[in-house]
Amino acid sequence: MKVHLRTASASDLDEILAIEQACFEINRRSSRRSLANSLNSPMQQIWVATVKPEESDQMLAGVMILHHHVHTLRIYSLAVSDTFRGLGIGSKLLKQAHQLAVERRYDQLSLEADQSDERLVAWYESHGYQITDTLENYYAADQHAVRMKQNLNPDKALGQRNNQNTVNLIVTDNPSDIQLKIDKAQIISTQEYLTDPRFLNIPYARVFNLCPSYKYQSAGYYVSLLAEARSHRSIPSVSTIQDFQSRSIMRSMTDEMDEQIQKAFAGFDGKEATINLYFGHSIDKRFNELANRLYRMFPTPMLTVDFVHVRDKWMVDKISPLSLKKIDQGMMPLIQELAVSFFNRKRFDQARMRNYAYDIAVLHDPDEVEPPSSPETLKRLCKIAEQMNIYMELITRNDLDRLSEFDALFIRTTTNVNHYTYQFSRKAYAEGLVVIDDPWSILRCANKVYLAERLSQEQIPTPQTWIIDGSWVKGDRLAELPLPLIIKQPDSAFSKGVVKVTTHAELKRTVQDLLKKSDLLLAQVFMPTAFDWRIGILDRKPLFACQYHMAEGHWQIVNWESKNKDDLWGAYKTFDLDDVPPVVVRTALKAANLIGDGLYGVDIKQIEDEAFVIEINDNPNIDLGIEDQVLKNELYRRLIQSFITRIKVARDISRLRL
């Protein structure tokens, strides 16, 4: 019989499930939901083998599920129907995986096999796989597995990842002029970088442009321009070069530093001053804080900044690159020390960064009382990111000027429109970074009036809702509303700005008070339930499901008036998505998809067989031991993988535009 291989479609789901059930023990099978997700996921693929027996229709004979990672193609599972064993179907599927991995330039293939099944392990070994790890209790208690890999890159030892992606290059007109010895960076000429194919084909590199001039169409300008075309990280970037060459842009940006500039020059005599910046530092320690801020605003290895004193204040007059030829040779030992310190930072340390493909900034507020993710959660997130070859750095509101250093921004502090979090989101998006939460998600989720209108238009069930303005008070229409009611400020969040009223007198008083802050309010019928469902959504797919119970003796999940910290929050329970009522998941997905394809938390009240949307939240809570209780570390891996996919898509689009 002839065997035909193809990618699976939704119509194959029943047959795929049947083969899974026939070939694997119950604790090793994929569920129908999991298989459906694999069919739809951009990071997974299902291949099937079909045969056509005589006088019979085409039949599914084998299934292979693949997971695409940064450097590895993982064979998640491979199964062949008992009826069709002995036809070489398993070998054909393995060959297909190998061909796909080669075409997509993966470094290796990886799979897991039952350690006790010696015949299976030997079969994989006959196809070029080698055991690299033992995975204890992988399937269940005392059911161990082995990890097996096939190396596709002969220049690297099995199991090692590509460390080309973190090459640090210092580019200058004449390398012999640089009397610096930096182990973690390669010094090359401008001509080499612009014309040598070796540097054209490096997949990931940091290019520190030390050319003496960045003028338009100069060699220094083209180093930064071509670095961006090659998806290398250039310091300075072309946009930074444009910024400090435009006096108006430079002035508007440095105006934000006025207080810091005046403080640095307090007591300084004269009308003019010049500060040289060496890798973000000044030789004069009085100006170190200012130098660091200027470097973050205009990331460039070495700069000269001219200041003038006009109308009783100091201001930046000019910013230009600092040529190595103009540096006093007696200062070179100190500059050598600053350069070594600079490249020893974790972000530029090749030894520690050998596997970092992308850089993600995580915006957090160390002083926030109830952040969306605890410090312990962020620590776990960063640890798993490192395991996935991603550099993740926690930044704060003081790091707005550093966004251009990163590939993506993940906001993990409570967002609002009139807030620095929205400024971060807007700037990151404008600079081409992948952003979660993106600006439009913050705008849409932050306003409950917008959500009410949008949900109503799409006929998604919500509690009965009224939009209230001042005319309701003047016309005494409030008396017509049923009680009890929930009154919400449009920008209410996290159970704040939300009031429950039980009498019409209380309703009128509350509305009059809240209308002083907003021209519109939201009124909703109170739906008492023991808990709210919180469905986490990522990339238009469900991620987690929790029940948030009401706080002790309170009608909300958070009781901000509680004097006992232990009673602030209600209890919680996390569920496998397969165990959540389908109507709840469907309603949450439909609601979140109105906002975008980011990360959302949809709050649902379930009354018998109906699901009512209460809120759609950007920036949902994700904490250790709560939202991750079912998926564990896999939840964080999915978050990080979403960033990886988005960054790759964004870069592909950029290349198409070029």
Secondary structure, 3 states (H helix, E strand, C coil): CCEEEEECCHHHHHHHHHHHHHHCCHHHCCCHHHHHHHHHCCCEEEEEEEECCCCCCCEEEEEEEEEECCCEEEEEEEEECHHHCCCCHHHHHHHHHHHHHHHCCCCEEEEEEECCCHHHHHHHHHCCCEEEEEEEEEEECCEEEEEEEEECCCCCCCCCCCCHHHEEEEEECCHHHCCCCCCCCEEEEHHHHHHCHHHHCCCCEEEEECCCCCCCCCHHHHHHHHHHHCCCEEECCHHHHHHHHCHHHHHHHHHHHHHHHHHHCCCCCCCEEEEEEECCECCCHHHHHHHHHHHHHCCCCEEEEEEEEECCEEEEEEEEECCHHHCCHHHHHHHHHHHHHHHCCHHHCCCCCCCCCEEEEEECCCCCCCCCCCHHHHHHHHHHHHHCCEEEEEECHHHHHHHHHCCEEEECCCCCCCCHHHHHHHHHHHCCCEEECCHHHHHHHHCHHHHHHHHHHCCCCCCCEEEECHHHHHCCHHHHCCCCEEEEEEEEECCEEEEEECCHHHHHHHHHHHCCCCCCEEEEECCCCCEEEEEEEECCEEEEEEEEECCCCCCCCECCCCCCHHHCECCEEEECHHHCCHHHHHHHHHHHCCCCCCEEEEEEEEECCEEEEEEEEECCCCCCCCCCCCCCHHHHHHHHHHHHHHHHHHHHHHHHHC
